[in-house]
Amino acid sequence: MQALKGTRFMTNEIVKQRLTEKFGEQLTEWEEPYGLLTVRMPAELNLKVMQYLYDSEELRFRFLTDLTGVHYPTRKGEELCVVYHLHNMVDGIRLRLKVYVPVEKPDVYTASQLFSGANWMERETYDFFGINFVGHPNLIRILNVDEMNYFPMRKEYEMEDPTRRDKDDEMFGRG
């Protein structure tokens, strides 16, 4: 595809430059794994950064592709992470944003007013990781039973039940 004379294609460098101009050193840990620009932002800025990316006529990140959580039990004070994948569909460029919060106070502002698709993704992330999306219109469990008093995707539990015999090698003729 040839560029028209005088036009500019969106690049990771331009996105990084615009975000740095707007938010400065508040955005950190810039990376580009497999060409996907990735940046860390403070929890208190998540909505401001996404609103800027959405509203900017140059950047146009108006589609939330995915939102999920990750549990890092060894990262004291930032055990839980919310990961957002945004997409500028006009220029065909994607961006990953990360927010880290402590497990004791897992509060992140909801993006459901900006991206309607965030509603269910935030509910799922709450359901499995216990991340509290402040301002969410209906933050209740979506897949697990209401009576659960834990968050099953946190790395606080054994991978398998050690008392199960159906997975012993002798059950498969190897013992």
PyMOL CGO cylinders between C-alpha atoms (Angstrom):
from pymol import cmd
from pymol.cgo import CYLINDER

trace = [
    CYLINDER, 0.00, 0.00, 0.00, 1.49, 3.32, -1.02, 0.3, 1, 1, 1, 1, 1, 1,
    CYLINDER, 1.49, 3.32, -1.02, 1.19, 6.33, 1.21, 0.3, 1, 1, 1, 1, 1, 1,
    CYLINDER, 1.19, 6.33, 1.21, -0.52, 9.35, -0.27, 0.3, 1, 1, 1, 1, 1, 1,
    CYLINDER, -0.52, 9.35, -0.27, 1.70, 12.38, -0.52, 0.3, 1, 1, 1, 1, 1, 1,
    CYLINDER, 1.70, 12.38, -0.52, 1.52, 14.40, 2.69, 0.3, 1, 1, 1, 1, 1, 1,
    CYLINDER, 1.52, 14.40, 2.69, -0.23, 11.69, 4.76, 0.3, 1, 1, 1, 1, 1, 1,
    CYLINDER, -0.23, 11.69, 4.76, 1.23, 10.03, 7.80, 0.3, 1, 1, 1, 1, 1, 1,
    CYLINDER, 1.23, 10.03, 7.80, 0.58, 6.51, 9.00, 0.3, 1, 1, 1, 1, 1, 1,
    CYLINDER, 0.58, 6.51, 9.00, 0.08, 5.85, 12.69, 0.3, 1, 1, 1, 1, 1, 1,
    CYLINDER, 0.08, 5.85, 12.69, 3.03, 4.13, 14.34, 0.3, 1, 1, 1, 1, 1, 1,
    CYLINDER, 3.03, 4.13, 14.34, 3.95, 2.96, 17.83, 0.3, 1, 1, 1, 1, 1, 1,
    CYLINDER, 3.95, 2.96, 17.83, 6.42, 5.84, 18.00, 0.3, 1, 1, 1, 1, 1, 1,
    CYLINDER, 6.42, 5.84, 18.00, 3.69, 8.41, 17.36, 0.3, 1, 1, 1, 1, 1, 1,
    CYLINDER, 3.69, 8.41, 17.36, 1.41, 6.82, 19.98, 0.3, 1, 1, 1, 1, 1, 1,
    CYLINDER, 1.41, 6.82, 19.98, 4.22, 6.79, 22.54, 0.3, 1, 1, 1, 1, 1, 1,
    CYLINDER, 4.22, 6.79, 22.54, 5.14, 10.39, 21.74, 0.3, 1, 1, 1, 1, 1, 1,
    CYLINDER, 5.14, 10.39, 21.74, 1.55, 11.64, 22.15, 0.3, 1, 1, 1, 1, 1, 1,
    CYLINDER, 1.55, 11.64, 22.15, 1.04, 9.75, 25.41, 0.3, 1, 1, 1, 1, 1, 1,
    CYLINDER, 1.04, 9.75, 25.41, 4.36, 11.03, 26.76, 0.3, 1, 1, 1, 1, 1, 1,
    CYLINDER, 4.36, 11.03, 26.76, 3.47, 14.60, 25.79, 0.3, 1, 1, 1, 1, 1, 1,
    CYLINDER, 3.47, 14.60, 25.79, 0.15, 14.32, 27.63, 0.3, 1, 1, 1, 1, 1, 1,
    CYLINDER, 0.15, 14.32, 27.63, 1.05, 12.21, 30.69, 0.3, 1, 1, 1, 1, 1, 1,
    CYLINDER, 1.05, 12.21, 30.69, 4.83, 12.49, 30.96, 0.3, 1, 1, 1, 1, 1, 1,
    CYLINDER, 4.83, 12.49, 30.96, 6.65, 10.20, 33.35, 0.3, 1, 1, 1, 1, 1, 1,
    CYLINDER, 6.65, 10.20, 33.35, 3.42, 8.89, 34.85, 0.3, 1, 1, 1, 1, 1, 1,
    CYLINDER, 3.42, 8.89, 34.85, 3.46, 6.24, 32.11, 0.3, 1, 1, 1, 1, 1, 1,
    CYLINDER, 3.46, 6.24, 32.11, 6.30, 3.75, 32.51, 0.3, 1, 1, 1, 1, 1, 1,
    CYLINDER, 6.30, 3.75, 32.51, 7.65, 0.36, 31.48, 0.3, 1, 1, 1, 1, 1, 1,
    CYLINDER, 7.65, 0.36, 31.48, 7.35, 0.96, 27.74, 0.3, 1, 1, 1, 1, 1, 1,
    CYLINDER, 7.35, 0.96, 27.74, 7.85, -2.24, 25.72, 0.3, 1, 1, 1, 1, 1, 1,
    CYLINDER, 7.85, -2.24, 25.72, 7.08, -3.55, 22.25, 0.3, 1, 1, 1, 1, 1, 1,
    CYLINDER, 7.08, -3.55, 22.25, 6.84, -7.35, 22.48, 0.3, 1, 1, 1, 1, 1, 1,
    CYLINDER, 6.84, -7.35, 22.48, 6.06, -8.70, 19.00, 0.3, 1, 1, 1, 1, 1, 1,
    CYLINDER, 6.06, -8.70, 19.00, 5.43, -5.13, 17.84, 0.3, 1, 1, 1, 1, 1, 1,
    CYLINDER, 5.43, -5.13, 17.84, 2.60, -4.51, 20.33, 0.3, 1, 1, 1, 1, 1, 1,
    CYLINDER, 2.60, -4.51, 20.33, 3.23, -1.23, 22.16, 0.3, 1, 1, 1, 1, 1, 1,
    CYLINDER, 3.23, -1.23, 22.16, 2.76, -1.87, 25.88, 0.3, 1, 1, 1, 1, 1, 1,
    CYLINDER, 2.76, -1.87, 25.88, 2.80, 0.66, 28.71, 0.3, 1, 1, 1, 1, 1, 1,
    CYLINDER, 2.80, 0.66, 28.71, 2.10, 0.75, 32.45, 0.3, 1, 1, 1, 1, 1, 1,
    CYLINDER, 2.10, 0.75, 32.45, -0.15, 3.44, 33.90, 0.3, 1, 1, 1, 1, 1, 1,
    CYLINDER, -0.15, 3.44, 33.90, -1.13, 4.24, 37.49, 0.3, 1, 1, 1, 1, 1, 1,
    CYLINDER, -1.13, 4.24, 37.49, -4.55, 2.96, 38.59, 0.3, 1, 1, 1, 1, 1, 1,
    CYLINDER, -4.55, 2.96, 38.59, -5.79, 6.47, 39.29, 0.3, 1, 1, 1, 1, 1, 1,
    CYLINDER, -5.79, 6.47, 39.29, -5.09, 7.48, 35.66, 0.3, 1, 1, 1, 1, 1, 1,
    CYLINDER, -5.09, 7.48, 35.66, -6.52, 4.50, 33.78, 0.3, 1, 1, 1, 1, 1, 1,
    CYLINDER, -6.52, 4.50, 33.78, -9.74, 6.23, 32.75, 0.3, 1, 1, 1, 1, 1, 1,
    CYLINDER, -9.74, 6.23, 32.75, -8.01, 9.53, 31.87, 0.3, 1, 1, 1, 1, 1, 1,
    CYLINDER, -8.01, 9.53, 31.87, -5.50, 7.77, 29.63, 0.3, 1, 1, 1, 1, 1, 1,
    CYLINDER, -5.50, 7.77, 29.63, -8.17, 5.71, 27.87, 0.3, 1, 1, 1, 1, 1, 1,
    CYLINDER, -8.17, 5.71, 27.87, -10.44, 8.76, 27.47, 0.3, 1, 1, 1, 1, 1, 1,
    CYLINDER, -10.44, 8.76, 27.47, -7.54, 10.67, 25.88, 0.3, 1, 1, 1, 1, 1, 1,
    CYLINDER, -7.54, 10.67, 25.88, -6.79, 7.77, 23.52, 0.3, 1, 1, 1, 1, 1, 1,
    CYLINDER, -6.79, 7.77, 23.52, -10.48, 7.57, 22.60, 0.3, 1, 1, 1, 1, 1, 1,
    CYLINDER, -10.48, 7.57, 22.60, -11.09, 11.31, 22.12, 0.3, 1, 1, 1, 1, 1, 1,
    CYLINDER, -11.09, 11.31, 22.12, -7.91, 12.12, 20.21, 0.3, 1, 1, 1, 1, 1, 1,
    CYLINDER, -7.91, 12.12, 20.21, -8.73, 12.64, 16.52, 0.3, 1, 1, 1, 1, 1, 1,
    CYLINDER, -8.73, 12.64, 16.52, -5.18, 11.58, 15.73, 0.3, 1, 1, 1, 1, 1, 1,
    CYLINDER, -5.18, 11.58, 15.73, -4.96, 8.45, 17.90, 0.3, 1, 1, 1, 1, 1, 1,
    CYLINDER, -4.96, 8.45, 17.90, -8.56, 7.13, 17.62, 0.3, 1, 1, 1, 1, 1, 1,
    CYLINDER, -8.56, 7.13, 17.62, -8.33, 4.11, 19.96, 0.3, 1, 1, 1, 1, 1, 1,
    CYLINDER, -8.33, 4.11, 19.96, -12.09, 3.52, 20.04, 0.3, 1, 1, 1, 1, 1, 1,
    CYLINDER, -12.09, 3.52, 20.04, -12.35, -0.25, 20.34, 0.3, 1, 1, 1, 1, 1, 1,
    CYLINDER, -12.35, -0.25, 20.34, -11.64, -2.27, 23.48, 0.3, 1, 1, 1, 1, 1, 1,
    CYLINDER, -11.64, -2.27, 23.48, -10.51, -5.64, 22.16, 0.3, 1, 1, 1, 1, 1, 1,
    CYLINDER, -10.51, -5.64, 22.16, -9.93, -7.27, 25.53, 0.3, 1, 1, 1, 1, 1, 1,
    CYLINDER, -9.93, -7.27, 25.53, -9.69, -6.64, 29.23, 0.3, 1, 1, 1, 1, 1, 1,
    CYLINDER, -9.69, -6.64, 29.23, -8.49, -9.21, 31.73, 0.3, 1, 1, 1, 1, 1, 1,
    CYLINDER, -8.49, -9.21, 31.73, -6.62, -9.68, 34.99, 0.3, 1, 1, 1, 1, 1, 1,
    CYLINDER, -6.62, -9.68, 34.99, -3.36, -11.32, 35.99, 0.3, 1, 1, 1, 1, 1, 1,
    CYLINDER, -3.36, -11.32, 35.99, -2.24, -12.38, 39.47, 0.3, 1, 1, 1, 1, 1, 1,
    CYLINDER, -2.24, -12.38, 39.47, 1.44, -11.94, 40.37, 0.3, 1, 1, 1, 1, 1, 1,
    CYLINDER, 1.44, -11.94, 40.37, 1.60, -13.27, 43.95, 0.3, 1, 1, 1, 1, 1, 1,
    CYLINDER, 1.60, -13.27, 43.95, 5.29, -12.39, 44.41, 0.3, 1, 1, 1, 1, 1, 1,
    CYLINDER, 5.29, -12.39, 44.41, 4.94, -8.70, 43.44, 0.3, 1, 1, 1, 1, 1, 1,
    CYLINDER, 4.94, -8.70, 43.44, 4.28, -7.17, 46.85, 0.3, 1, 1, 1, 1, 1, 1,
    CYLINDER, 4.28, -7.17, 46.85, 1.95, -4.19, 46.70, 0.3, 1, 1, 1, 1, 1, 1,
    CYLINDER, 1.95, -4.19, 46.70, 1.05, -4.80, 43.06, 0.3, 1, 1, 1, 1, 1, 1,
    CYLINDER, 1.05, -4.80, 43.06, -0.15, -8.39, 43.03, 0.3, 1, 1, 1, 1, 1, 1,
    CYLINDER, -0.15, -8.39, 43.03, -3.06, -7.82, 40.65, 0.3, 1, 1, 1, 1, 1, 1,
    CYLINDER, -3.06, -7.82, 40.65, -2.85, -6.40, 37.15, 0.3, 1, 1, 1, 1, 1, 1,
    CYLINDER, -2.85, -6.40, 37.15, -5.59, -5.27, 34.78, 0.3, 1, 1, 1, 1, 1, 1,
    CYLINDER, -5.59, -5.27, 34.78, -4.58, -5.54, 31.13, 0.3, 1, 1, 1, 1, 1, 1,
    CYLINDER, -4.58, -5.54, 31.13, -6.43, -3.57, 28.44, 0.3, 1, 1, 1, 1, 1, 1,
    CYLINDER, -6.43, -3.57, 28.44, -6.02, -4.12, 24.70, 0.3, 1, 1, 1, 1, 1, 1,
    CYLINDER, -6.02, -4.12, 24.70, -7.19, -1.13, 22.65, 0.3, 1, 1, 1, 1, 1, 1,
    CYLINDER, -7.19, -1.13, 22.65, -7.47, -0.97, 18.87, 0.3, 1, 1, 1, 1, 1, 1,
    CYLINDER, -7.47, -0.97, 18.87, -7.41, 1.92, 16.43, 0.3, 1, 1, 1, 1, 1, 1,
    CYLINDER, -7.41, 1.92, 16.43, -9.34, 0.24, 13.62, 0.3, 1, 1, 1, 1, 1, 1,
    CYLINDER, -9.34, 0.24, 13.62, -8.84, 3.10, 11.15, 0.3, 1, 1, 1, 1, 1, 1,
    CYLINDER, -8.84, 3.10, 11.15, -5.04, 2.84, 11.19, 0.3, 1, 1, 1, 1, 1, 1,
    CYLINDER, -5.04, 2.84, 11.19, -4.89, -0.82, 12.20, 0.3, 1, 1, 1, 1, 1, 1,
    CYLINDER, -4.89, -0.82, 12.20, -2.76, -0.33, 15.30, 0.3, 1, 1, 1, 1, 1, 1,
    CYLINDER, -2.76, -0.33, 15.30, -3.14, -1.88, 18.74, 0.3, 1, 1, 1, 1, 1, 1,
    CYLINDER, -3.14, -1.88, 18.74, -2.03, -0.86, 22.23, 0.3, 1, 1, 1, 1, 1, 1,
    CYLINDER, -2.03, -0.86, 22.23, -1.71, -2.73, 25.52, 0.3, 1, 1, 1, 1, 1, 1,
    CYLINDER, -1.71, -2.73, 25.52, -2.19, -0.86, 28.80, 0.3, 1, 1, 1, 1, 1, 1,
    CYLINDER, -2.19, -0.86, 28.80, -1.37, -2.32, 32.22, 0.3, 1, 1, 1, 1, 1, 1,
    CYLINDER, -1.37, -2.32, 32.22, -2.49, -1.22, 35.68, 0.3, 1, 1, 1, 1, 1, 1,
    CYLINDER, -2.49, -1.22, 35.68, -1.12, -2.81, 38.87, 0.3, 1, 1, 1, 1, 1, 1,
    CYLINDER, -1.12, -2.81, 38.87, -2.97, -2.72, 42.20, 0.3, 1, 1, 1, 1, 1, 1,
    CYLINDER, -2.97, -2.72, 42.20, -2.41, -4.31, 45.62, 0.3, 1, 1, 1, 1, 1, 1,
    CYLINDER, -2.41, -4.31, 45.62, -4.47, -7.37, 46.51, 0.3, 1, 1, 1, 1, 1, 1,
    CYLINDER, -4.47, -7.37, 46.51, -5.57, -5.60, 49.73, 0.3, 1, 1, 1, 1, 1, 1,
    CYLINDER, -5.57, -5.60, 49.73, -7.17, -2.72, 47.76, 0.3, 1, 1, 1, 1, 1, 1,
    CYLINDER, -7.17, -2.72, 47.76, -7.78, -3.90, 44.19, 0.3, 1, 1, 1, 1, 1, 1,
    CYLINDER, -7.78, -3.90, 44.19, -9.56, -0.75, 42.97, 0.3, 1, 1, 1, 1, 1, 1,
    CYLINDER, -9.56, -0.75, 42.97, -9.52, 0.37, 39.33, 0.3, 1, 1, 1, 1, 1, 1,
    CYLINDER, -9.52, 0.37, 39.33, -11.94, 2.81, 37.70, 0.3, 1, 1, 1, 1, 1, 1,
    CYLINDER, -11.94, 2.81, 37.70, -14.47, 1.20, 35.37, 0.3, 1, 1, 1, 1, 1, 1,
    CYLINDER, -14.47, 1.20, 35.37, -14.16, 1.72, 31.63, 0.3, 1, 1, 1, 1, 1, 1,
    CYLINDER, -14.16, 1.72, 31.63, -17.77, 0.66, 31.03, 0.3, 1, 1, 1, 1, 1, 1,
    CYLINDER, -17.77, 0.66, 31.03, -18.95, 4.23, 30.39, 0.3, 1, 1, 1, 1, 1, 1,
    CYLINDER, -18.95, 4.23, 30.39, -16.32, 4.63, 27.66, 0.3, 1, 1, 1, 1, 1, 1,
    CYLINDER, -16.32, 4.63, 27.66, -16.48, 1.14, 26.14, 0.3, 1, 1, 1, 1, 1, 1,
    CYLINDER, -16.48, 1.14, 26.14, -19.80, -0.68, 26.54, 0.3, 1, 1, 1, 1, 1, 1,
    CYLINDER, -19.80, -0.68, 26.54, -18.01, -4.01, 25.97, 0.3, 1, 1, 1, 1, 1, 1,
    CYLINDER, -18.01, -4.01, 25.97, -16.03, -3.41, 29.16, 0.3, 1, 1, 1, 1, 1, 1,
    CYLINDER, -16.03, -3.41, 29.16, -19.16, -4.13, 31.22, 0.3, 1, 1, 1, 1, 1, 1,
    CYLINDER, -19.16, -4.13, 31.22, -19.04, -7.91, 30.94, 0.3, 1, 1, 1, 1, 1, 1,
    CYLINDER, -19.04, -7.91, 30.94, -15.25, -8.10, 30.69, 0.3, 1, 1, 1, 1, 1, 1,
    CYLINDER, -15.25, -8.10, 30.69, -14.94, -6.22, 33.99, 0.3, 1, 1, 1, 1, 1, 1,
    CYLINDER, -14.94, -6.22, 33.99, -17.54, -8.48, 35.60, 0.3, 1, 1, 1, 1, 1, 1,
    CYLINDER, -17.54, -8.48, 35.60, -15.59, -11.55, 34.48, 0.3, 1, 1, 1, 1, 1, 1,
    CYLINDER, -15.59, -11.55, 34.48, -12.31, -10.06, 35.74, 0.3, 1, 1, 1, 1, 1, 1,
    CYLINDER, -12.31, -10.06, 35.74, -13.96, -9.27, 39.07, 0.3, 1, 1, 1, 1, 1, 1,
    CYLINDER, -13.96, -9.27, 39.07, -15.46, -12.76, 39.24, 0.3, 1, 1, 1, 1, 1, 1,
    CYLINDER, -15.46, -12.76, 39.24, -12.15, -14.55, 38.70, 0.3, 1, 1, 1, 1, 1, 1,
    CYLINDER, -12.15, -14.55, 38.70, -9.57, -12.14, 40.17, 0.3, 1, 1, 1, 1, 1, 1,
    CYLINDER, -9.57, -12.14, 40.17, -11.50, -9.98, 42.64, 0.3, 1, 1, 1, 1, 1, 1,
    CYLINDER, -11.50, -9.98, 42.64, -10.57, -6.68, 41.03, 0.3, 1, 1, 1, 1, 1, 1,
    CYLINDER, -10.57, -6.68, 41.03, -13.04, -3.97, 42.08, 0.3, 1, 1, 1, 1, 1, 1,
    CYLINDER, -13.04, -3.97, 42.08, -14.05, -1.77, 39.15, 0.3, 1, 1, 1, 1, 1, 1,
    CYLINDER, -14.05, -1.77, 39.15, -15.08, 1.44, 40.89, 0.3, 1, 1, 1, 1, 1, 1,
    CYLINDER, -15.08, 1.44, 40.89, -18.22, 2.95, 39.35, 0.3, 1, 1, 1, 1, 1, 1,
    CYLINDER, -18.22, 2.95, 39.35, -19.28, -0.21, 37.50, 0.3, 1, 1, 1, 1, 1, 1,
    CYLINDER, -19.28, -0.21, 37.50, -23.09, -0.27, 37.14, 0.3, 1, 1, 1, 1, 1, 1,
    CYLINDER, -23.09, -0.27, 37.14, -23.53, -3.95, 38.11, 0.3, 1, 1, 1, 1, 1, 1,
    CYLINDER, -23.53, -3.95, 38.11, -20.32, -5.49, 39.46, 0.3, 1, 1, 1, 1, 1, 1,
    CYLINDER, -20.32, -5.49, 39.46, -21.54, -8.95, 40.43, 0.3, 1, 1, 1, 1, 1, 1,
    CYLINDER, -21.54, -8.95, 40.43, -20.37, -12.45, 39.58, 0.3, 1, 1, 1, 1, 1, 1,
    CYLINDER, -20.37, -12.45, 39.58, -21.07, -13.44, 36.00, 0.3, 1, 1, 1, 1, 1, 1,
    CYLINDER, -21.07, -13.44, 36.00, -19.86, -17.06, 35.67, 0.3, 1, 1, 1, 1, 1, 1,
    CYLINDER, -19.86, -17.06, 35.67, -19.25, -18.41, 39.18, 0.3, 1, 1, 1, 1, 1, 1,
    CYLINDER, -19.25, -18.41, 39.18, -21.92, -18.99, 41.80, 0.3, 1, 1, 1, 1, 1, 1,
    CYLINDER, -21.92, -18.99, 41.80, -22.79, -16.07, 44.05, 0.3, 1, 1, 1, 1, 1, 1,
    CYLINDER, -22.79, -16.07, 44.05, -21.86, -18.06, 47.16, 0.3, 1, 1, 1, 1, 1, 1,
    CYLINDER, -21.86, -18.06, 47.16, -18.16, -18.28, 46.21, 0.3, 1, 1, 1, 1, 1, 1,
    CYLINDER, -18.16, -18.28, 46.21, -16.04, -16.44, 48.75, 0.3, 1, 1, 1, 1, 1, 1,
    CYLINDER, -16.04, -16.44, 48.75, -12.79, -16.63, 46.78, 0.3, 1, 1, 1, 1, 1, 1,
    CYLINDER, -12.79, -16.63, 46.78, -11.47, -15.76, 43.32, 0.3, 1, 1, 1, 1, 1, 1,
    CYLINDER, -11.47, -15.76, 43.32, -10.43, -18.93, 41.46, 0.3, 1, 1, 1, 1, 1, 1,
    CYLINDER, -10.43, -18.93, 41.46, -7.89, -17.45, 38.99, 0.3, 1, 1, 1, 1, 1, 1,
    CYLINDER, -7.89, -17.45, 38.99, -5.64, -16.14, 41.73, 0.3, 1, 1, 1, 1, 1, 1,
    CYLINDER, -5.64, -16.14, 41.73, -2.56, -18.27, 42.19, 0.3, 1, 1, 1, 1, 1, 1,
    CYLINDER, -2.56, -18.27, 42.19, -3.42, -19.09, 45.79, 0.3, 1, 1, 1, 1, 1, 1,
    CYLINDER, -3.42, -19.09, 45.79, -4.53, -22.67, 45.25, 0.3, 1, 1, 1, 1, 1, 1,
    CYLINDER, -4.53, -22.67, 45.25, -2.95, -25.93, 44.21, 0.3, 1, 1, 1, 1, 1, 1,
    CYLINDER, -2.95, -25.93, 44.21, -3.19, -26.72, 40.52, 0.3, 1, 1, 1, 1, 1, 1,
    CYLINDER, -3.19, -26.72, 40.52, -4.73, -30.15, 41.15, 0.3, 1, 1, 1, 1, 1, 1,
    CYLINDER, -4.73, -30.15, 41.15, -6.26, -32.08, 44.01, 0.3, 1, 1, 1, 1, 1, 1,
    CYLINDER, -6.26, -32.08, 44.01, -3.39, -34.25, 45.36, 0.3, 1, 1, 1, 1, 1, 1,
    CYLINDER, -3.39, -34.25, 45.36, -5.88, -36.85, 46.64, 0.3, 1, 1, 1, 1, 1, 1,
    CYLINDER, -5.88, -36.85, 46.64, -7.21, -37.74, 43.17, 0.3, 1, 1, 1, 1, 1, 1,
    CYLINDER, -7.21, -37.74, 43.17, -6.38, -41.30, 42.15, 0.3, 1, 1, 1, 1, 1, 1,
    CYLINDER, -6.38, -41.30, 42.15, -7.75, -41.15, 38.62, 0.3, 1, 1, 1, 1, 1, 1,
    CYLINDER, -7.75, -41.15, 38.62, -4.60, -39.38, 37.44, 0.3, 1, 1, 1, 1, 1, 1,
    CYLINDER, -4.60, -39.38, 37.44, -2.10, -41.81, 38.98, 0.3, 1, 1, 1, 1, 1, 1,
    CYLINDER, -2.10, -41.81, 38.98, 0.22, -43.50, 36.52, 0.3, 1, 1, 1, 1, 1, 1,
    CYLINDER, 0.22, -43.50, 36.52, -0.94, -46.93, 37.68, 0.3, 1, 1, 1, 1, 1, 1,
    CYLINDER, -0.94, -46.93, 37.68, -4.43, -46.11, 36.39, 0.3, 1, 1, 1, 1, 1, 1,
    CYLINDER, -4.43, -46.11, 36.39, -2.94, -45.85, 32.89, 0.3, 1, 1, 1, 1, 1, 1,
    CYLINDER, -2.94, -45.85, 32.89, -0.81, -49.01, 33.02, 0.3, 1, 1, 1, 1, 1, 1,
    CYLINDER, -0.81, -49.01, 33.02, 2.38, -47.06, 33.70, 0.3, 1, 1, 1, 1, 1, 1,
    CYLINDER, 2.38, -47.06, 33.70, 2.80, -47.81, 37.41, 0.3, 1, 1, 1, 1, 1, 1,
]
cmd.load_cgo(trace, "trace")
